[in-house]
Every structure is written in C-alpha cells, then in structure tokens.
C-alpha cells in the first residue's frame, strides 16, 4: 500500500490527503464525485456481487460516463490483482 | 520475495513500457539503483504475464481516458489499503 501512496504524493503533492486516504478515505475532503468513485472501488474490493444498476446510476449522477465507470472498475480490479500477487509472493516483506 | 526471479529481457520491458506517457511514474521503470520494482520482477518467470499485466496498466491509465491522474492513484491507494497489502 505504501508504493502507491508514494505515487499519489508525487502526482498531487498533498501529504495530508494521502495520509487521510490511507487512514480512512471517508474522512478525506473529496468532491462528491470522487467520494462516489472511491465508495464504488471499495465495494468492488469487499464484495463486487453487491454492486447493482443503482450503483452505476449513482456514478452517472456524479458525472461519470460508461468509459469512466469501466476505467475505474479496471483500475480497482487491477490493484486487487496486483495486491494479491504481491502478498502471495512475499513482495515487500522481509521474511 | 519467496519465489525465484530472473532477469527480464529488454524487449519485454520495452513493450510493457510502450503505452505509458513519459511523465508517469511507473513500476516498469528501473529504480535509481537500476533495479526493477519487486512487483515487476516477481512476474519474471512468466515474461508474457509481466508484459501483459503492466501493459494493461498502461492501457487503463491512458491520458485520453476520463479519470485524472490523481483519481487513478486515489483508487490504487484506497484499494491497496482495503486489502491491507503490505507492498
């Protein structure tokens, strides 16, 4: 989790935001759109079977089109993949 | 890392780097010490998987797509925290 926090710091240079996202994204000063996006990717991570057309309708109300919804879905799913690869192979662990 | 890693051929790295804009900080670039990020080299025993996995990342990060760079990285951070990923 630390490697992408570092990328985030470099991309938006706001240490406080990065720290808050790492602690609890719900406490971060986000736009409604960004909050909806992060709620969605957290739901993908926790249990994607609970996502429904209503979830997508909410994202569209926030201004995301289908390409954006697909993009956020694939990014979230990619990081679920890469997290599992890293932890299963001991990447970043000393022993 | 609990499995063996091997050197990654330059052609594999070049193809997996090909889609990334120059300004992006990407895992397939070598670190200052010249080594690859461990998450990249962890794939090295199956180079095609490395190429396609990190090539996929380039595709979904493409600048012509709707999400901003900060949005992309917020997703990556929040998902990784949720998974309690050590790396």
N, CA and C atoms of all chains as a GROMACS GRO file, in nm:
protein
  546
    1UNK      N    1   0.083  -0.121   0.000
    1UNK     CA    2   0.000   0.000   0.000
    1UNK      C    3   0.086   0.126   0.000
    2UNK      N    4   0.212   0.109   0.038
    2UNK     CA    5   0.295   0.228   0.051
    2UNK      C    6   0.343   0.278  -0.084
    3UNK      N    7   0.363   0.186  -0.178
    3UNK     CA    8   0.418   0.228  -0.307
    3UNK      C    9   0.323   0.321  -0.379
    4UNK      N   10   0.191   0.293  -0.375
    4UNK     CA   11   0.100   0.382  -0.446
    4UNK      C   12   0.069   0.509  -0.370
    5UNK      N   13   0.082   0.505  -0.239
    5UNK     CA   14   0.072   0.632  -0.166
    5UNK      C   15   0.185   0.724  -0.210
    6UNK      N   16   0.301   0.665  -0.236
    6UNK     CA   17   0.414   0.746  -0.281
    6UNK      C   18   0.385   0.805  -0.419
    7UNK      N   19   0.328   0.723  -0.511
    7UNK     CA   20   0.292   0.775  -0.643
    7UNK      C   21   0.191   0.888  -0.629
    8UNK      N   22   0.097   0.872  -0.536
    8UNK     CA   23  -0.008   0.973  -0.518
    8UNK      C   24   0.052   1.102  -0.468
    9UNK      N   25   0.144   1.093  -0.376
    9UNK     CA   26   0.210   1.214  -0.328
    9UNK      C   27   0.278   1.286  -0.442
   10UNK      N   28   0.344   1.210  -0.528
   10UNK     CA   29   0.414   1.273  -0.639
   10UNK      C   30   0.316   1.336  -0.737
   11UNK      N   31   0.199   1.274  -0.756
   11UNK     CA   32   0.104   1.324  -0.854
   11UNK      C   33   0.027   1.445  -0.805
   12UNK      N   34  -0.010   1.453  -0.679
   12UNK     CA   35  -0.089   1.568  -0.634
   12UNK      C   36  -0.024   1.642  -0.519
   13UNK      N   37   0.087   1.594  -0.468
   13UNK     CA   38   0.171   1.668  -0.375
   13UNK      C   39   0.096   1.717  -0.252
   14UNK      N   40   0.001   1.641  -0.203
   14UNK     CA   41  -0.072   1.681  -0.083
   14UNK      C   42  -0.056   1.569   0.019
   15UNK      N   43   0.041   1.586   0.105
   15UNK     CA   44   0.072   1.482   0.203
   15UNK      C   45  -0.046   1.453   0.294
   16UNK      N   46  -0.118   1.558   0.331
   16UNK     CA   47  -0.230   1.540   0.424
   16UNK      C   48  -0.339   1.454   0.360
   17UNK      N   49  -0.367   1.478   0.232
   17UNK     CA   50  -0.468   1.398   0.164
   17UNK      C   51  -0.426   1.252   0.158
   18UNK      N   52  -0.301   1.228   0.122
   18UNK     CA   53  -0.253   1.090   0.113
   18UNK      C   54  -0.265   1.020   0.248
   19UNK      N   55  -0.225   1.090   0.353
   19UNK     CA   56  -0.232   1.031   0.487
   19UNK      C   57  -0.376   0.998   0.524
   20UNK      N   58  -0.468   1.088   0.491
   20UNK     CA   59  -0.610   1.065   0.524
   20UNK      C   60  -0.665   0.948   0.444
   21UNK      N   61  -0.631   0.941   0.316
   21UNK     CA   62  -0.678   0.829   0.233
   21UNK      C   63  -0.628   0.696   0.288
   22UNK      N   64  -0.505   0.697   0.337
   22UNK     CA   65  -0.450   0.574   0.392
   22UNK      C   66  -0.518   0.537   0.524
   23UNK      N   67  -0.556   0.639   0.602
   23UNK     CA   68  -0.618   0.612   0.732
   23UNK      C   69  -0.765   0.574   0.715
   24UNK      N   70  -0.841   0.659   0.644
   24UNK     CA   71  -0.983   0.635   0.619
   24UNK      C   72  -1.029   0.731   0.511
   25UNK      N   73  -1.049   0.680   0.391
   25UNK     CA   74  -1.084   0.766   0.278
   25UNK      C   75  -1.213   0.845   0.303
   26UNK      N   76  -1.300   0.794   0.392
   26UNK     CA   77  -1.428   0.863   0.417
   26UNK      C   78  -1.407   0.994   0.490
   27UNK      N   79  -1.291   1.013   0.548
   27UNK     CA   80  -1.262   1.138   0.619
   27UNK      C   81  -1.193   1.239   0.528
   28UNK      N   82  -1.161   1.200   0.406
   28UNK     CA   83  -1.086   1.289   0.317
   28UNK      C   84  -1.178   1.396   0.257
   29UNK      N   85  -1.124   1.517   0.236
   29UNK     CA   86  -1.202   1.625   0.174
   29UNK      C   87  -1.214   1.606   0.024
   30UNK      N   88  -1.308   1.523  -0.016
   30UNK     CA   89  -1.322   1.486  -0.156
   30UNK      C   90  -1.447   1.549  -0.216
   31UNK      N   91  -1.446   1.564  -0.347
   31UNK     CA   92  -1.570   1.601  -0.415
   31UNK      C   93  -1.670   1.486  -0.402
   32UNK      N   94  -1.796   1.516  -0.424
   32UNK     CA   95  -1.897   1.411  -0.419
   32UNK      C   96  -1.868   1.304  -0.524
   33UNK      N   97  -1.818   1.346  -0.639
   33UNK     CA   98  -1.786   1.252  -0.746
   33UNK      C   99  -1.673   1.158  -0.703
   34UNK      N  100  -1.568   1.215  -0.646
   34UNK     CA  101  -1.456   1.132  -0.604
   34UNK      C  102  -1.497   1.040  -0.490
   35UNK      N  103  -1.583   1.088  -0.402
   35UNK     CA  104  -1.631   1.002  -0.293
   35UNK      C  105  -1.712   0.885  -0.350
   36UNK      N  106  -1.798   0.911  -0.447
   36UNK     CA  107  -1.877   0.805  -0.511
   36UNK      C  108  -1.784   0.704  -0.579
   37UNK      N  109  -1.682   0.755  -0.645
   37UNK     CA  110  -1.586   0.668  -0.713
   37UNK      C  111  -1.515   0.577  -0.613
   38UNK      N  112  -1.470   0.634  -0.501
   38UNK     CA  113  -1.397   0.553  -0.405
   38UNK      C  114  -1.490   0.456  -0.332
   39UNK      N  115  -1.613   0.497  -0.304
   39UNK     CA  116  -1.710   0.402  -0.246
   39UNK      C  117  -1.728   0.283  -0.340
   40UNK      N  118  -1.735   0.311  -0.468
   40UNK     CA  119  -1.754   0.205  -0.568
   40UNK      C  120  -1.635   0.109  -0.570
   41UNK      N  121  -1.513   0.163  -0.571
   41UNK     CA  122  -1.398   0.073  -0.580
   41UNK      C  123  -1.378  -0.004  -0.450
   42UNK      N  124  -1.418   0.054  -0.338
   42UNK     CA  125  -1.414  -0.021  -0.212
   42UNK      C  126  -1.515  -0.135  -0.216
   43UNK      N  127  -1.633  -0.109  -0.272
   43UNK     CA  128  -1.733  -0.216  -0.282
   43UNK      C  129  -1.685  -0.326  -0.376
   44UNK      N  130  -1.619  -0.290  -0.485
   44UNK     CA  131  -1.561  -0.392  -0.574
   44UNK      C  132  -1.466  -0.479  -0.493
   45UNK      N  133  -1.384  -0.414  -0.412
   45UNK     CA  134  -1.281  -0.485  -0.336
   45UNK      C  135  -1.342  -0.575  -0.230
   46UNK      N  136  -1.444  -0.525  -0.160
   46UNK     CA  137  -1.504  -0.601  -0.050
   46UNK      C  138  -1.596  -0.712  -0.100
   47UNK      N  139  -1.683  -0.679  -0.192
   47UNK     CA  140  -1.782  -0.775  -0.241
   47UNK      C  141  -1.851  -0.717  -0.364
   48UNK      N  142  -1.795  -0.746  -0.479
   48UNK     CA  143  -1.848  -0.689  -0.603
   48UNK      C  144  -1.988  -0.740  -0.634
   49UNK      N  145  -2.028  -0.852  -0.574
   49UNK     CA  146  -2.164  -0.903  -0.603
   49UNK      C  147  -2.272  -0.811  -0.550
   50UNK      N  148  -2.236  -0.718  -0.461
   50UNK     CA  149  -2.336  -0.626  -0.407
   50UNK      C  150  -2.355  -0.504  -0.495
   51UNK      N  151  -2.276  -0.492  -0.599
   51UNK     CA  152  -2.292  -0.379  -0.692
   51UNK      C  153  -2.410  -0.409  -0.784
   52UNK      N  154  -2.485  -0.304  -0.814
   52UNK     CA  155  -2.609  -0.322  -0.890
   52UNK      C  156  -2.625  -0.206  -0.989
   53UNK      N  157  -2.726  -0.210  -1.074
   53UNK     CA  158  -2.752  -0.096  -1.162
   53UNK      C  159  -2.769   0.035  -1.084
   54UNK      N  160  -2.821   0.028  -0.964
   54UNK     CA  161  -2.837   0.150  -0.882
   54UNK      C  162  -2.702   0.212  -0.849
   55UNK      N  163  -2.602   0.127  -0.827
   55UNK     CA  164  -2.466   0.177  -0.801
   55UNK      C  165  -2.416   0.256  -0.922
   56UNK      N  166  -2.436   0.200  -1.039
   56UNK     CA  167  -2.393   0.268  -1.161
   56UNK      C  168  -2.473   0.396  -1.185
   57UNK      N  169  -2.603   0.392  -1.152
   57UNK     CA  170  -2.684   0.513  -1.169
   57UNK      C  171  -2.629   0.626  -1.083
   58UNK      N  172  -2.588   0.593  -0.962
   58UNK     CA  173  -2.530   0.695  -0.874
   58UNK      C  174  -2.401   0.752  -0.934
   59UNK      N  175  -2.318   0.666  -0.989
   59UNK     CA  176  -2.194   0.715  -1.053
   59UNK      C  177  -2.227   0.807  -1.171
   60UNK      N  178  -2.329   0.771  -1.249
   60UNK     CA  179  -2.366   0.856  -1.363
   60UNK      C  180  -2.420   0.990  -1.316
   61UNK      N  181  -2.495   0.989  -1.205
   61UNK     CA  182  -2.544   1.116  -1.148
   61UNK      C  183  -2.429   1.206  -1.110
   62UNK      N  184  -2.315   1.147  -1.074
   62UNK     CA  185  -2.196   1.225  -1.038
   62UNK      C  186  -2.116   1.270  -1.159
   63UNK      N  187  -2.162   1.232  -1.278
   63UNK     CA  188  -2.097   1.281  -1.398
   63UNK      C  189  -2.006   1.183  -1.468
   64UNK      N  190  -1.999   1.060  -1.419
   64UNK     CA  191  -1.914   0.960  -1.483
   64UNK      C  192  -1.991   0.892  -1.596
   65UNK      N  193  -1.928   0.882  -1.713
   65UNK     CA  194  -1.990   0.808  -1.822
   65UNK      C  195  -1.944   0.662  -1.818
   66UNK      N  196  -1.991   0.584  -1.914
   66UNK     CA  197  -1.960   0.441  -1.910
   66UNK      C  198  -1.811   0.414  -1.923
   67UNK      N  199  -1.741   0.496  -2.001
   67UNK     CA  200  -1.596   0.475  -2.015
   67UNK      C  201  -1.527   0.499  -1.881
   68UNK      N  202  -1.567   0.603  -1.810
   68UNK     CA  203  -1.509   0.632  -1.678
   68UNK      C  204  -1.541   0.520  -1.580
   69UNK      N  205  -1.664   0.470  -1.583
   69UNK     CA  206  -1.702   0.361  -1.493
   69UNK      C  207  -1.620   0.237  -1.524
   70UNK      N  208  -1.604   0.207  -1.652
   70UNK     CA  209  -1.519   0.093  -1.689
   70UNK      C  210  -1.376   0.116  -1.642
   71UNK      N  211  -1.323   0.235  -1.665
   71UNK     CA  212  -1.185   0.262  -1.628
   71UNK      C  213  -1.163   0.245  -1.478
   72UNK      N  214  -1.253   0.299  -1.397
   72UNK     CA  215  -1.234   0.286  -1.252
   72UNK      C  216  -1.250   0.140  -1.208
   73UNK      N  217  -1.338   0.067  -1.276
   73UNK     CA  218  -1.356  -0.075  -1.247
   73UNK      C  219  -1.228  -0.152  -1.276
   74UNK      N  220  -1.168  -0.125  -1.391
   74UNK     CA  221  -1.047  -0.198  -1.430
   74UNK      C  222  -0.928  -0.159  -1.343
   75UNK      N  223  -0.916  -0.032  -1.307
   75UNK     CA  224  -0.805   0.008  -1.219
   75UNK      C  225  -0.820  -0.060  -1.084
   76UNK      N  226  -0.940  -0.056  -1.028
   76UNK     CA  227  -0.962  -0.121  -0.898
   76UNK      C  228  -0.934  -0.270  -0.908
   77UNK      N  229  -0.980  -0.332  -1.014
   77UNK     CA  230  -0.961  -0.476  -1.029
   77UNK      C  231  -0.814  -0.509  -1.052
   78UNK      N  232  -0.744  -0.422  -1.126
   78UNK     CA  233  -0.600  -0.444  -1.145
   78UNK      C  234  -0.527  -0.439  -1.012
   79UNK      N  235  -0.562  -0.344  -0.928
   79UNK     CA  236  -0.491  -0.336  -0.800
   79UNK      C  237  -0.531  -0.448  -0.705
   80UNK      N  238  -0.653  -0.498  -0.717
   80UNK     CA  239  -0.685  -0.619  -0.643
   80UNK      C  240  -0.596  -0.734  -0.691
   81UNK      N  241  -0.574  -0.743  -0.820
   81UNK     CA  242  -0.484  -0.844  -0.876
   81UNK      C  243  -0.342  -0.824  -0.822
   82UNK      N  244  -0.290  -0.702  -0.834
   82UNK     CA  245  -0.150  -0.681  -0.800
   82UNK      C  246  -0.128  -0.694  -0.650
   83UNK      N  247  -0.226  -0.655  -0.568
   83UNK     CA  248  -0.214  -0.672  -0.423
   83UNK      C  249  -0.201  -0.820  -0.389
   84UNK      N  250  -0.285  -0.902  -0.453
   84UNK     CA  251  -0.282  -1.045  -0.422
   84UNK      C  252  -0.153  -1.110  -0.470
   85UNK      N  253  -0.105  -1.072  -0.587
   85UNK     CA  254   0.024  -1.124  -0.635
   85UNK      C  255   0.134  -1.086  -0.537
   86UNK      N  256   0.137  -0.959  -0.497
   86UNK     CA  257   0.243  -0.912  -0.408
   86UNK      C  258   0.240  -0.988  -0.275
   87UNK      N  259   0.124  -0.999  -0.214
   87UNK     CA  260   0.117  -1.061  -0.081
   87UNK      C  261   0.140  -1.212  -0.090
   88UNK      N  262   0.094  -1.274  -0.195
   88UNK     CA  263   0.112  -1.419  -0.209
   88UNK      C  264   0.258  -1.456  -0.231
   89UNK      N  265   0.336  -1.366  -0.292
   89UNK     CA  266   0.475  -1.395  -0.323
   89UNK      C  267   0.573  -1.333  -0.224
   90UNK      N  268   0.519  -1.262  -0.124
   90UNK     CA  269   0.606  -1.202  -0.024
   90UNK      C  270   0.676  -1.076  -0.069
   91UNK      N  271   0.622  -1.008  -0.169
   91UNK     CA  272   0.684  -0.884  -0.216
   91UNK      C  273   0.674  -0.777  -0.107
   92UNK      N  274   0.784  -0.717  -0.072
   92UNK     CA  275   0.784  -0.611   0.028
   92UNK      C  276   0.792  -0.661   0.171
   93UNK      N  277   0.802  -0.792   0.189
   93UNK     CA  278   0.816  -0.846   0.324
   93UNK      C  279   0.958  -0.896   0.342
   94UNK      N  280   1.006  -0.880   0.464
   94UNK     CA  281   1.146  -0.914   0.487
   94UNK      C  282   1.169  -1.064   0.495
   95UNK      N  283   1.075  -1.136   0.553
   95UNK     CA  284   1.098  -1.280   0.574
   95UNK      C  285   1.003  -1.364   0.491
   96UNK      N  286   1.083  -1.171  -0.119
   96UNK     CA  287   1.020  -1.244  -0.229
   96UNK      C  288   1.046  -1.392  -0.207
   97UNK      N  289   0.941  -1.470  -0.217
   97UNK     CA  290   0.952  -1.611  -0.183
   97UNK      C  291   0.966  -1.703  -0.303
   98UNK      N  292   0.969  -1.647  -0.422
   98UNK     CA  293   0.999  -1.727  -0.541
   98UNK      C  294   1.118  -1.666  -0.611
   99UNK      N  295   1.178  -1.747  -0.696
   99UNK     CA  296   1.294  -1.704  -0.772
   99UNK      C  297   1.252  -1.596  -0.873
  100UNK      N  298   1.343  -1.503  -0.900
  100UNK     CA  299   1.324  -1.409  -1.010
  100UNK      C  300   1.444  -1.420  -1.103
  101UNK      N  301   1.422  -1.384  -1.227
  101UNK     CA  302   1.527  -1.390  -1.329
  101UNK      C  303   1.531  -1.256  -1.401
  102UNK      N  304   1.640  -1.229  -1.470
  102UNK     CA  305   1.645  -1.102  -1.546
  102UNK      C  306   1.532  -1.096  -1.649
  103UNK      N  307   1.478  -0.977  -1.666
  103UNK     CA  308   1.369  -0.959  -1.762
  103UNK      C  309   1.428  -0.908  -1.893
  104UNK      N  310   1.399  -0.975  -2.003
  104UNK     CA  311   1.453  -0.929  -2.132
  104UNK      C  312   1.410  -0.787  -2.164
  105UNK      N  313   1.501  -0.711  -2.224
  105UNK     CA  314   1.471  -0.571  -2.257
  105UNK      C  315   1.350  -0.558  -2.348
  106UNK      N  316   1.332  -0.652  -2.441
  106UNK     CA  317   1.219  -0.637  -2.532
  106UNK      C  318   1.086  -0.648  -2.456
  107UNK      N  319   1.082  -0.732  -2.355
  107UNK     CA  320   0.960  -0.744  -2.273
  107UNK      C  321   0.934  -0.613  -2.198
  108UNK      N  322   1.040  -0.558  -2.136
  108UNK     CA  323   1.024  -0.433  -2.064
  108UNK      C  324   0.984  -0.319  -2.158
  109UNK      N  325   1.045  -0.315  -2.274
  109UNK     CA  326   1.014  -0.207  -2.368
  109UNK      C  327   0.868  -0.212  -2.412
  110UNK      N  328   0.819  -0.334  -2.438
  110UNK     CA  329   0.678  -0.344  -2.480
  110UNK      C  330   0.585  -0.308  -2.365
  111UNK      N  331   0.618  -0.345  -2.242
  111UNK     CA  332   0.528  -0.312  -2.133
  111UNK      C  333   0.536  -0.165  -2.095
  112UNK      N  334   0.645  -0.099  -2.132
  112UNK     CA  335   0.657   0.045  -2.108
  112UNK      C  336   0.593   0.128  -2.217
  113UNK      N  337   0.569   0.067  -2.331
  113UNK     CA  338   0.539   0.143  -2.453
  113UNK      C  339   0.417   0.232  -2.440
  114UNK      N  340   0.317   0.191  -2.364
  114UNK     CA  341   0.194   0.270  -2.358
  114UNK      C  342   0.196   0.384  -2.259
  115UNK      N  343   0.299   0.395  -2.177
  115UNK     CA  344   0.296   0.495  -2.070
  115UNK      C  345   0.348   0.630  -2.118
  116UNK      N  346   0.274   0.737  -2.084
  116UNK     CA  347   0.330   0.870  -2.109
  116UNK      C  348   0.459   0.889  -2.030
  117UNK      N  349   0.548   0.971  -2.082
  117UNK     CA  350   0.679   0.989  -2.021
  117UNK      C  351   0.671   1.039  -1.877
  118UNK      N  352   0.569   1.121  -1.847
  118UNK     CA  353   0.566   1.186  -1.715
  118UNK      C  354   0.517   1.094  -1.605
  119UNK      N  355   0.464   0.978  -1.642
  119UNK     CA  356   0.410   0.893  -1.537
  119UNK      C  357   0.523   0.825  -1.460
  120UNK      N  358   0.503   0.812  -1.331
  120UNK     CA  359   0.590   0.728  -1.251
  120UNK      C  360   0.536   0.586  -1.262
  121UNK      N  361   0.608   0.499  -1.324
  121UNK     CA  362   0.552   0.368  -1.349
  121UNK      C  363   0.640   0.258  -1.292
  122UNK      N  364   0.578   0.149  -1.253
  122UNK     CA  365   0.657   0.044  -1.189
  122UNK      C  366   0.757  -0.024  -1.281
  123UNK      N  367   0.736  -0.018  -1.413
  123UNK     CA  368   0.830  -0.087  -1.500
  123UNK      C  369   0.954  -0.004  -1.531
  124UNK      N  370   0.962   0.118  -1.479
  124UNK     CA  371   1.088   0.192  -1.491
  124UNK      C  372   1.184   0.143  -1.384
  125UNK      N  373   1.313   0.138  -1.416
  125UNK     CA  374   1.407   0.098  -1.311
  125UNK      C  375   1.415   0.203  -1.201
  126UNK      N  376   1.445   0.158  -1.081
  126UNK     CA  377   1.469   0.249  -0.970
  126UNK      C  378   1.604   0.318  -0.989
  127UNK      N  379   1.634   0.417  -0.905
  127UNK     CA  380   1.765   0.483  -0.917
  127UNK      C  381   1.884   0.387  -0.910
  128UNK      N  382   1.866   0.273  -0.841
  128UNK     CA  383   1.977   0.178  -0.835
  128UNK      C  384   1.981   0.087  -0.958
  129UNK      N  385   1.892   0.112  -1.052
  129UNK     CA  386   1.894   0.036  -1.177
  129UNK      C  387   1.809  -0.091  -1.173
  130UNK      N  388   1.756  -0.124  -1.056
  130UNK     CA  389   1.678  -0.248  -1.046
  130UNK      C  390   1.531  -0.220  -1.074
  131UNK      N  391   1.461  -0.323  -1.113
  131UNK     CA  392   1.316  -0.313  -1.132
  131UNK      C  393   1.244  -0.321  -0.998
  132UNK      N  394   1.126  -0.259  -0.992
  132UNK     CA  395   1.041  -0.276  -0.874
  132UNK      C  396   1.014  -0.424  -0.852
  133UNK      N  397   1.013  -0.464  -0.727
  133UNK     CA  398   0.995  -0.606  -0.695
  133UNK      C  399   0.866  -0.663  -0.752
  134UNK      N  400   0.760  -0.581  -0.757
  134UNK     CA  401   0.634  -0.632  -0.808
  134UNK      C  402   0.645  -0.665  -0.956
  135UNK      N  403   0.732  -0.596  -1.027
  135UNK     CA  404   0.754  -0.626  -1.169
  135UNK      C  405   0.840  -0.752  -1.181
  136UNK      N  406   0.951  -0.754  -1.109
  136UNK     CA  407   1.040  -0.870  -1.121
  136UNK      C  408   0.976  -0.997  -1.064
  137UNK      N  409   0.876  -0.982  -0.978
  137UNK     CA  410   0.807  -1.101  -0.926
  137UNK      C  411   0.741  -1.180  -1.037
  138UNK      N  412   0.711  -1.117  -1.149
  138UNK     CA  413   0.647  -1.182  -1.263
  138UNK      C  414   0.750  -1.245  -1.358
  139UNK      N  415   0.880  -1.233  -1.330
  139UNK     CA  416   0.982  -1.257  -1.432
  139UNK      C  417   0.989  -1.400  -1.485
  140UNK      N  418   0.943  -1.497  -1.407
  140UNK     CA  419   0.947  -1.635  -1.457
  140UNK      C  420   0.845  -1.658  -1.568
  141UNK      N  421   0.747  -1.570  -1.580
  141UNK     CA  422   0.650  -1.578  -1.691
  141UNK      C  423   0.649  -1.440  -1.758
  142UNK      N  424   0.746  -1.414  -1.846
  142UNK     CA  425   0.760  -1.280  -1.904
  142UNK      C  426   0.634  -1.230  -1.976
  143UNK      N  427   0.560  -1.321  -2.039
  143UNK     CA  428   0.438  -1.276  -2.109
  143UNK      C  429   0.338  -1.220  -2.008
  144UNK      N  430   0.332  -1.278  -1.889
  144UNK     CA  431   0.240  -1.225  -1.787
  144UNK      C  432   0.285  -1.086  -1.743
  145UNK      N  433   0.415  -1.068  -1.728
  145UNK     CA  434   0.469  -0.937  -1.691
  145UNK      C  435   0.430  -0.834  -1.797
  146UNK      N  436   0.457  -0.870  -1.922
  146UNK     CA  437   0.430  -0.777  -2.032
  146UNK      C  438   0.283  -0.738  -2.037
  147UNK      N  439   0.196  -0.837  -2.028
  147UNK     CA  440   0.053  -0.808  -2.043
  147UNK      C  441  -0.007  -0.744  -1.919
  148UNK      N  442   0.040  -0.782  -1.801
  148UNK     CA  443  -0.011  -0.719  -1.679
  148UNK      C  444   0.025  -0.571  -1.676
  149UNK      N  445   0.150  -0.539  -1.700
  149UNK     CA  446   0.190  -0.398  -1.690
  149UNK      C  447   0.154  -0.321  -1.816
  150UNK      N  448   0.136  -0.393  -1.927
  150UNK     CA  449   0.078  -0.331  -2.045
  150UNK      C  450  -0.067  -0.293  -2.022
  151UNK      N  451  -0.139  -0.378  -1.949
  151UNK     CA  452  -0.278  -0.346  -1.913
  151UNK      C  453  -0.283  -0.220  -1.829
  152UNK      N  454  -0.189  -0.208  -1.734
  152UNK     CA  455  -0.187  -0.088  -1.651
  152UNK      C  456  -0.170   0.037  -1.737
  153UNK      N  457  -0.082   0.031  -1.836
  153UNK     CA  458  -0.065   0.144  -1.927
  153UNK      C  459  -0.195   0.178  -1.998
  154UNK      N  460  -0.267   0.073  -2.041
  154UNK     CA  461  -0.391   0.096  -2.116
  154UNK      C  462  -0.497   0.162  -2.030
  155UNK      N  463  -0.509   0.121  -1.905
  155UNK     CA  464  -0.616   0.176  -1.821
  155UNK      C  465  -0.577   0.308  -1.757
  156UNK      N  466  -0.450   0.346  -1.770
  156UNK     CA  467  -0.403   0.476  -1.724
  156UNK      C  468  -0.394   0.578  -1.839
  157UNK      N  469  -0.430   0.539  -1.959
  157UNK     CA  470  -0.408   0.624  -2.077
  157UNK      C  471  -0.466   0.764  -2.055
  158UNK      N  472  -0.390   0.868  -2.091
  158UNK     CA  473  -0.433   1.005  -2.060
  158UNK      C  474  -0.559   1.049  -2.134
  159UNK      N  475  -0.592   0.983  -2.244
  159UNK     CA  476  -0.714   1.022  -2.315
  159UNK      C  477  -0.841   0.967  -2.248
  160UNK      N  478  -0.822   0.882  -2.148
  160UNK     CA  479  -0.938   0.828  -2.075
  160UNK      C  480  -0.986   0.929  -1.972
  161UNK      N  481  -1.111   0.912  -1.923
  161UNK     CA  482  -1.173   1.018  -1.843
  161UNK      C  483  -1.110   1.051  -1.708
  162UNK      N  484  -1.057   0.951  -1.636
  162UNK     CA  485  -1.013   0.979  -1.499
  162UNK      C  486  -0.882   1.056  -1.498
  163UNK      N  487  -0.869   1.148  -1.403
  163UNK     CA  488  -0.745   1.224  -1.390
  163UNK      C  489  -0.638   1.137  -1.324
  164UNK      N  490  -0.514   1.186  -1.333
  164UNK     CA  491  -0.405   1.111  -1.270
  164UNK      C  492  -0.426   1.097  -1.119
  165UNK      N  493  -0.462   1.204  -1.049
  165UNK     CA  494  -0.491   1.186  -0.905
  165UNK      C  495  -0.604   1.088  -0.879
  166UNK      N  496  -0.708   1.088  -0.962
  166UNK     CA  497  -0.817   0.992  -0.941
  166UNK      C  498  -0.765   0.849  -0.957
  167UNK      N  499  -0.684   0.827  -1.057
  167UNK     CA  500  -0.628   0.694  -1.080
  167UNK      C  501  -0.551   0.647  -0.957
  168UNK      N  502  -0.469   0.735  -0.904
  168UNK     CA  503  -0.384   0.693  -0.793
  168UNK      C  504  -0.460   0.687  -0.662
  169UNK      N  505  -0.568   0.765  -0.647
  169UNK     CA  506  -0.653   0.750  -0.528
  169UNK      C  507  -0.715   0.612  -0.526
  170UNK      N  508  -0.760   0.565  -0.642
  170UNK     CA  509  -0.818   0.431  -0.649
  170UNK      C  510  -0.715   0.327  -0.607
  171UNK      N  511  -0.595   0.337  -0.664
  171UNK     CA  512  -0.490   0.241  -0.633
  171UNK      C  513  -0.459   0.238  -0.484
  172UNK      N  514  -0.451   0.358  -0.424
  172UNK     CA  515  -0.418   0.368  -0.282
  172UNK      C  516  -0.529   0.309  -0.196
  173UNK      N  517  -0.653   0.348  -0.222
  173UNK     CA  518  -0.764   0.304  -0.137
  173UNK      C  519  -0.786   0.153  -0.149
  174UNK      N  520  -0.775   0.099  -0.269
  174UNK     CA  521  -0.788  -0.046  -0.286
  174UNK      C  522  -0.678  -0.119  -0.212
  175UNK      N  523  -0.555  -0.070  -0.223
  175UNK     CA  524  -0.444  -0.138  -0.157
  175UNK      C  525  -0.457  -0.132  -0.005
  176UNK      N  526  -0.502  -0.019   0.047
  176UNK     CA  527  -0.526  -0.009   0.191
  176UNK      C  528  -0.635  -0.107   0.233
  177UNK      N  529  -0.741  -0.114   0.154
  177UNK     CA  530  -0.852  -0.204   0.186
  177UNK      C  531  -0.805  -0.349   0.189
  178UNK      N  532  -0.714  -0.384   0.102
  178UNK     CA  533  -0.661  -0.519   0.100
  178UNK      C  534  -0.551  -0.542   0.203
  179UNK      N  535  -0.518  -0.439   0.279
  179UNK     CA  536  -0.410  -0.446   0.379
  179UNK      C  537  -0.281  -0.496   0.313
  180UNK      N  538  -0.264  -0.455   0.188
  180UNK     CA  539  -0.148  -0.501   0.113
  180UNK      C  540  -0.021  -0.444   0.173
  181UNK      N  541   0.074  -0.528   0.206
  181UNK     CA  542   0.199  -0.484   0.267
  181UNK      C  543   0.280  -0.397   0.172
  182UNK      N  544   0.281  -0.434   0.045
  182UNK     CA  545   0.362  -0.363  -0.052
  182UNK      C  546   0.301  -0.227  -0.084
   0.00000   0.00000   0.00000
